[in-house]
Amino acid sequence: MKVRASVKKMCEFCRTVKRRGRVYVLCTSNPKHKQRQGISTFASEGTLPPVYASLLA
């Protein structure tokens, strides 16, 4: 699955679906056309462990 800022239909079989606040493009003919709109925010969530927090201070 490709994660992009802007998703577009790539062929006639692609369809746009909105689930859980995200826009997806799903394709029945070519699985390489699967796309999701947005960015991954896992790296920016939460706090740093004490070992790394002391290095940045």
Gaussian input, Z-matrix of N, CA and C with variables (Angstrom, degrees):
# hf/3-21g

backbone

0 1
 N
 C     1     B1
 C     2     B2     1     A1
 N     3     B3     2     A2     1     D1
 C     4     B4     3     A3     2     D2
 C     5     B5     4     A4     3     D3
 N     6     B6     5     A5     4     D4
 C     7     B7     6     A6     5     D5
 C     8     B8     7     A7     6     D6
 N     9     B9     8     A8     7     D7
 C    10    B10     9     A9     8     D8
 C    11    B11    10    A10     9     D9
 N    12    B12    11    A11    10    D10
 C    13    B13    12    A12    11    D11
 C    14    B14    13    A13    12    D12
 N    15    B15    14    A14    13    D13
 C    16    B16    15    A15    14    D14
 C    17    B17    16    A16    15    D15
 N    18    B18    17    A17    16    D16
 C    19    B19    18    A18    17    D17
 C    20    B20    19    A19    18    D18
 N    21    B21    20    A20    19    D19
 C    22    B22    21    A21    20    D20
 C    23    B23    22    A22    21    D21
 N    24    B24    23    A23    22    D22
 C    25    B25    24    A24    23    D23
 C    26    B26    25    A25    24    D24
 N    27    B27    26    A26    25    D25
 C    28    B28    27    A27    26    D26
 C    29    B29    28    A28    27    D27
 N    30    B30    29    A29    28    D28
 C    31    B31    30    A30    29    D29
 C    32    B32    31    A31    30    D30
 N    33    B33    32    A32    31    D31
 C    34    B34    33    A33    32    D32
 C    35    B35    34    A34    33    D33
 N    36    B36    35    A35    34    D34
 C    37    B37    36    A36    35    D35
 C    38    B38    37    A37    36    D36
 N    39    B39    38    A38    37    D37
 C    40    B40    39    A39    38    D38
 C    41    B41    40    A40    39    D39
 N    42    B42    41    A41    40    D40
 C    43    B43    42    A42    41    D41
 C    44    B44    43    A43    42    D42
 N    45    B45    44    A44    43    D43
 C    46    B46    45    A45    44    D44
 C    47    B47    46    A46    45    D45
 N    48    B48    47    A47    46    D46
 C    49    B49    48    A48    47    D47
 C    50    B50    49    A49    48    D48
 N    51    B51    50    A50    49    D49
 C    52    B52    51    A51    50    D50
 C    53    B53    52    A52    51    D51
 N    54    B54    53    A53    52    D52
 C    55    B55    54    A54    53    D53
 C    56    B56    55    A55    54    D54
 N    57    B57    56    A56    55    D55
 C    58    B58    57    A57    56    D56
 C    59    B59    58    A58    57    D57
 N    60    B60    59    A59    58    D58
 C    61    B61    60    A60    59    D59
 C    62    B62    61    A61    60    D60
 N    63    B63    62    A62    61    D61
 C    64    B64    63    A63    62    D62
 C    65    B65    64    A64    63    D63
 N    66    B66    65    A65    64    D64
 C    67    B67    66    A66    65    D65
 C    68    B68    67    A67    66    D66
 N    69    B69    68    A68    67    D67
 C    70    B70    69    A69    68    D68
 C    71    B71    70    A70    69    D69
 N    72    B72    71    A71    70    D70
 C    73    B73    72    A72    71    D71
 C    74    B74    73    A73    72    D72
 N    75    B75    74    A74    73    D73
 C    76    B76    75    A75    74    D74
 C    77    B77    76    A76    75    D75
 N    78    B78    77    A77    76    D76
 C    79    B79    78    A78    77    D77
 C    80    B80    79    A79    78    D78
 N    81    B81    80    A80    79    D79
 C    82    B82    81    A81    80    D80
 C    83    B83    82    A82    81    D81
 N    84    B84    83    A83    82    D82
 C    85    B85    84    A84    83    D83
 C    86    B86    85    A85    84    D84
 N    87    B87    86    A86    85    D85
 C    88    B88    87    A87    86    D86
 C    89    B89    88    A88    87    D87
 N    90    B90    89    A89    88    D88
 C    91    B91    90    A90    89    D89
 C    92    B92    91    A91    90    D90
 N    93    B93    92    A92    91    D91
 C    94    B94    93    A93    92    D92
 C    95    B95    94    A94    93    D93
 N    96    B96    95    A95    94    D94
 C    97    B97    96    A96    95    D95
 C    98    B98    97    A97    96    D96
 N    99    B99    98    A98    97    D97
 C   100   B100    99    A99    98    D98
 C   101   B101   100   A100    99    D99
 N   102   B102   101   A101   100   D100
 C   103   B103   102   A102   101   D101
 C   104   B104   103   A103   102   D102
 N   105   B105   104   A104   103   D103
 C   106   B106   105   A105   104   D104
 C   107   B107   106   A106   105   D105
 N   108   B108   107   A107   106   D106
 C   109   B109   108   A108   107   D107
 C   110   B110   109   A109   108   D108
 N   111   B111   110   A110   109   D109
 C   112   B112   111   A111   110   D110
 C   113   B113   112   A112   111   D111
 N   114   B114   113   A113   112   D112
 C   115   B115   114   A114   113   D113
 C   116   B116   115   A115   114   D114
 N   117   B117   116   A116   115   D115
 C   118   B118   117   A117   116   D116
 C   119   B119   118   A118   117   D117
 N   120   B120   119   A119   118   D118
 C   121   B121   120   A120   119   D119
 C   122   B122   121   A121   120   D120
 N   123   B123   122   A122   121   D121
 C   124   B124   123   A123   122   D122
 C   125   B125   124   A124   123   D123
 N   126   B126   125   A125   124   D124
 C   127   B127   126   A126   125   D125
 C   128   B128   127   A127   126   D126
 N   129   B129   128   A128   127   D127
 C   130   B130   129   A129   128   D128
 C   131   B131   130   A130   129   D129
 N   132   B132   131   A131   130   D130
 C   133   B133   132   A132   131   D131
 C   134   B134   133   A133   132   D132
 N   135   B135   134   A134   133   D133
 C   136   B136   135   A135   134   D134
 C   137   B137   136   A136   135   D135
 N   138   B138   137   A137   136   D136
 C   139   B139   138   A138   137   D137
 C   140   B140   139   A139   138   D138
 N   141   B141   140   A140   139   D139
 C   142   B142   141   A141   140   D140
 C   143   B143   142   A142   141   D141
 N   144   B144   143   A143   142   D142
 C   145   B145   144   A144   143   D143
 C   146   B146   145   A145   144   D144
 N   147   B147   146   A146   145   D145
 C   148   B148   147   A147   146   D146
 C   149   B149   148   A148   147   D147
 N   150   B150   149   A149   148   D148
 C   151   B151   150   A150   149   D149
 C   152   B152   151   A151   150   D150
 N   153   B153   152   A152   151   D151
 C   154   B154   153   A153   152   D152
 C   155   B155   154   A154   153   D153
 N   156   B156   155   A155   154   D154
 C   157   B157   156   A156   155   D155
 C   158   B158   157   A157   156   D156
 N   159   B159   158   A158   157   D157
 C   160   B160   159   A159   158   D158
 C   161   B161   160   A160   159   D159
 N   162   B162   161   A161   160   D160
 C   163   B163   162   A162   161   D161
 C   164   B164   163   A163   162   D162
 N   165   B165   164   A164   163   D163
 C   166   B166   165   A165   164   D164
 C   167   B167   166   A166   165   D165
 N   168   B168   167   A167   166   D166
 C   169   B169   168   A168   167   D167
 C   170   B170   169   A169   168   D168

   B1=1.4478
   B2=1.5230
   B3=1.3156
   B4=1.4557
   B5=1.5276
   B6=1.3258
   B7=1.4597
   B8=1.5177
   B9=1.3195
   B10=1.4629
   B11=1.5144
   B12=1.3317
   B13=1.4591
   B14=1.5248
   B15=1.3261
   B16=1.4592
   B17=1.5259
   B18=1.3181
   B19=1.4635
   B20=1.5250
   B21=1.3281
   B22=1.4639
   B23=1.5166
   B24=1.3171
   B25=1.4579
   B26=1.5199
   B27=1.3372
   B28=1.4594
   B29=1.5272
   B30=1.3406
   B31=1.4608
   B32=1.5266
   B33=1.2985
   B34=1.4687
   B35=1.5253
   B36=1.3399
   B37=1.4580
   B38=1.5276
   B39=1.3233
   B40=1.4657
   B41=1.5236
   B42=1.3358
   B43=1.4621
   B44=1.5142
   B45=1.3207
   B46=1.4520
   B47=1.5186
   B48=1.3465
   B49=1.4601
   B50=1.5182
   B51=1.3386
   B52=1.4561
   B53=1.5185
   B54=1.3340
   B55=1.4662
   B56=1.5234
   B57=1.3231
   B58=1.4706
   B59=1.5275
   B60=1.3201
   B61=1.4576
   B62=1.5149
   B63=1.3158
   B64=1.4574
   B65=1.5176
   B66=1.3214
   B67=1.4582
   B68=1.5243
   B69=1.3242
   B70=1.4580
   B71=1.5208
   B72=1.3287
   B73=1.4602
   B74=1.5156
   B75=1.3263
   B76=1.4572
   B77=1.5154
   B78=1.3234
   B79=1.4567
   B80=1.5215
   B81=1.3212
   B82=1.4638
   B83=1.5211
   B84=1.3423
   B85=1.4651
   B86=1.5254
   B87=1.3339
   B88=1.4607
   B89=1.5280
   B90=1.3374
   B91=1.4690
   B92=1.5298
   B93=1.3293
   B94=1.4649
   B95=1.5276
   B96=1.3091
   B97=1.4572
   B98=1.5264
   B99=1.3424
   B100=1.4658
   B101=1.5233
   B102=1.3492
   B103=1.4607
   B104=1.5173
   B105=1.3501
   B106=1.4579
   B107=1.5145
   B108=1.3303
   B109=1.4528
   B110=1.5159
   B111=1.3273
   B112=1.4500
   B113=1.5077
   B114=1.3567
   B115=1.4580
   B116=1.5131
   B117=1.3021
   B118=1.4574
   B119=1.5184
   B120=1.3364
   B121=1.4599
   B122=1.5178
   B123=1.3266
   B124=1.4569
   B125=1.5260
   B126=1.3056
   B127=1.4594
   B128=1.5242
   B129=1.3111
   B130=1.4590
   B131=1.5263
   B132=1.3082
   B133=1.4546
   B134=1.5207
   B135=1.3263
   B136=1.4588
   B137=1.5181
   B138=1.3333
   B139=1.4536
   B140=1.5163
   B141=1.3125
   B142=1.4591
   B143=1.5247
   B144=1.3158
   B145=1.4624
   B146=1.5254
   B147=1.3391
   B148=1.4715
   B149=1.5302
   B150=1.3312
   B151=1.4661
   B152=1.5231
   B153=1.3291
   B154=1.4548
   B155=1.5235
   B156=1.3165
   B157=1.4579
   B158=1.5252
   B159=1.3390
   B160=1.4643
   B161=1.5294
   B162=1.3246
   B163=1.4600
   B164=1.5220
   B165=1.3281
   B166=1.4571
   B167=1.5211
   B168=1.3220
   B169=1.4725
   B170=1.5099
   A1=109.11
   A2=114.93
   A3=120.67
   A4=108.69
   A5=117.33
   A6=122.44
   A7=106.85
   A8=115.42
   A9=120.83
   A10=111.34
   A11=115.12
   A12=120.51
   A13=110.59
   A14=116.17
   A15=121.38
   A16=108.82
   A17=116.93
   A18=120.67
   A19=109.38
   A20=115.42
   A21=121.14
   A22=109.12
   A23=115.67
   A24=120.22
   A25=108.69
   A26=116.45
   A27=120.42
   A28=112.61
   A29=117.29
   A30=119.90
   A31=108.83
   A32=116.26
   A33=120.49
   A34=112.84
   A35=118.19
   A36=121.39
   A37=112.99
   A38=117.95
   A39=121.54
   A40=109.37
   A41=115.28
   A42=119.40
   A43=109.50
   A44=115.92
   A45=122.71
   A46=109.19
   A47=115.79
   A48=121.66
   A49=107.96
   A50=117.14
   A51=121.18
   A52=108.20
   A53=115.99
   A54=121.81
   A55=109.19
   A56=116.07
   A57=122.70
   A58=112.48
   A59=116.11
   A60=120.61
   A61=115.17
   A62=117.94
   A63=121.64
   A64=109.63
   A65=116.62
   A66=122.05
   A67=108.44
   A68=115.95
   A69=122.52
   A70=109.25
   A71=115.96
   A72=121.91
   A73=106.34
   A74=116.73
   A75=122.80
   A76=108.47
   A77=116.21
   A78=120.45
   A79=109.78
   A80=116.15
   A81=120.61
   A82=112.23
   A83=117.57
   A84=119.01
   A85=113.10
   A86=117.85
   A87=120.67
   A88=109.95
   A89=118.60
   A90=121.04
   A91=113.56
   A92=117.90
   A93=120.16
   A94=112.20
   A95=117.95
   A96=121.63
   A97=112.88
   A98=118.48
   A99=120.48
   A100=110.15
   A101=115.22
   A102=120.95
   A103=109.86
   A104=114.33
   A105=120.90
   A106=107.51
   A107=115.75
   A108=119.81
   A109=109.62
   A110=116.23
   A111=120.94
   A112=111.86
   A113=114.73
   A114=120.66
   A115=109.11
   A116=116.42
   A117=121.46
   A118=108.74
   A119=117.31
   A120=121.08
   A121=112.27
   A122=117.85
   A123=120.19
   A124=111.67
   A125=118.54
   A126=121.68
   A127=111.76
   A128=118.22
   A129=120.36
   A130=113.04
   A131=118.93
   A132=121.07
   A133=110.92
   A134=115.61
   A135=120.40
   A136=112.94
   A137=114.37
   A138=121.21
   A139=109.91
   A140=115.31
   A141=120.71
   A142=110.34
   A143=119.01
   A144=121.06
   A145=109.68
   A146=118.64
   A147=121.35
   A148=113.79
   A149=117.69
   A150=120.41
   A151=110.47
   A152=117.39
   A153=121.45
   A154=111.78
   A155=117.63
   A156=120.87
   A157=110.43
   A158=117.76
   A159=120.42
   A160=111.21
   A161=118.12
   A162=120.81
   A163=111.84
   A164=116.82
   A165=120.92
   A166=112.73
   A167=117.70
   A168=121.30
   A169=112.47
   D1=132.74
   D2=177.60
   D3=-90.49
   D4=138.98
   D5=175.34
   D6=-110.14
   D7=119.28
   D8=-174.07
   D9=-134.79
   D10=159.19
   D11=175.22
   D12=-74.16
   D13=-32.27
   D14=-179.73
   D15=-131.55
   D16=118.53
   D17=179.92
   D18=-101.08
   D19=142.57
   D20=-178.86
   D21=-138.58
   D22=149.39
   D23=174.29
   D24=-69.94
   D25=134.31
   D26=-176.57
   D27=-101.23
   D28=-19.57
   D29=179.08
   D30=-150.44
   D31=-178.96
   D32=-176.87
   D33=-71.53
   D34=-18.53
   D35=-177.94
   D36=-92.55
   D37=-8.35
   D38=178.40
   D39=-71.52
   D40=142.08
   D41=175.77
   D42=-133.77
   D43=147.30
   D44=-178.25
   D45=-95.90
   D46=131.87
   D47=-179.17
   D48=-132.64
   D49=139.52
   D50=175.56
   D51=-111.80
   D52=118.64
   D53=-179.78
   D54=-133.63
   D55=132.10
   D56=176.25
   D57=51.65
   D58=38.23
   D59=177.28
   D60=79.02
   D61=6.44
   D62=178.30
   D63=-117.59
   D64=149.55
   D65=178.95
   D66=-100.27
   D67=128.38
   D68=179.44
   D69=-119.46
   D70=150.77
   D71=168.48
   D72=-117.26
   D73=121.06
   D74=179.37
   D75=-115.74
   D76=143.74
   D77=-177.24
   D78=-130.00
   D79=133.04
   D80=-179.96
   D81=-85.79
   D82=-21.84
   D83=-176.50
   D84=-95.66
   D85=-35.09
   D86=-176.65
   D87=-134.44
   D88=109.24
   D89=-178.49
   D90=-63.34
   D91=-18.80
   D92=178.80
   D93=-70.01
   D94=-11.48
   D95=-179.65
   D96=-85.02
   D97=-2.42
   D98=-179.22
   D99=-64.33
   D100=132.18
   D101=-179.40
   D102=-141.61
   D103=154.63
   D104=173.95
   D105=-134.06
   D106=139.60
   D107=179.57
   D108=-92.56
   D109=137.51
   D110=176.84
   D111=126.54
   D112=-178.29
   D113=178.74
   D114=-123.97
   D115=157.60
   D116=177.60
   D117=-84.13
   D118=127.70
   D119=-177.36
   D120=-112.77
   D121=16.67
   D122=-178.66
   D123=-62.96
   D124=-36.25
   D125=-176.78
   D126=-69.05
   D127=-28.02
   D128=-176.02
   D129=-95.74
   D130=-3.07
   D131=-179.10
   D132=-88.62
   D133=150.60
   D134=174.22
   D135=82.07
   D136=-174.41
   D137=-178.92
   D138=-111.59
   D139=163.85
   D140=178.81
   D141=-80.84
   D142=146.11
   D143=172.81
   D144=-62.73
   D145=155.31
   D146=-176.45
   D147=-56.24
   D148=-32.10
   D149=-179.13
   D150=-62.27
   D151=-45.49
   D152=-178.03
   D153=-78.75
   D154=-31.11
   D155=179.61
   D156=-64.33
   D157=-36.32
   D158=179.97
   D159=-70.53
   D160=-28.53
   D161=178.77
   D162=-70.95
   D163=-32.27
   D164=-177.96
   D165=-83.53
   D166=-19.34
   D167=-176.45
   D168=-78.84

